[in-house]
Amino acid sequence: MGRFSDDWKKRHESPERPRPAEPPETASEWHDPREDESWFQELDPVTQGQLRVDWITDHRMKEKRALIRVQSRRRGWREGVAVFVLANTVFAPFALSWSRTLAAAVVGAAVGALWYRIRAGRFQAMATGLPAQVMIQAAFSGSSIEMIFSLFTTLAFAALACIVGTGREFRRLDGSEA
């Protein structure tokens, strides 16, 4: 078809497979406490080398998983803030105020942390975020026009939360989210 379809095929049809252990440190530089045990000393050098490579690879995978957890937690906060601020500013034009935007950002960060903690998918993201969204609307809506538009804001929030939750589900399947 075109250049873009070729790029898509490269990214999605032949995903990068985990490579065999190529530790950044050489086996002689990295020391595992198990190497001092008698059972390890009794092994032949080839088996010792294989075990060192496996231990180094395991160590690197643990570091990678820890990094993914930190990135996922931060992404959850950002997603929560983005959804709440977007729903309370763009979809609530008659009720704009700095205090509402600030409240939406704070509540969004808290709900985003909750989404990370419970590993929320599309329905959980919507179900856990809606009560907080309704409370923000109740606290900052004054006139009847604002209350009418609150329904639209709630629907927009639900749709945004479902979109974010779907992305979280896909990342979890992909292995890029903890």
Beta strands, then each sheet from edge to edge (+ up, - down):
end
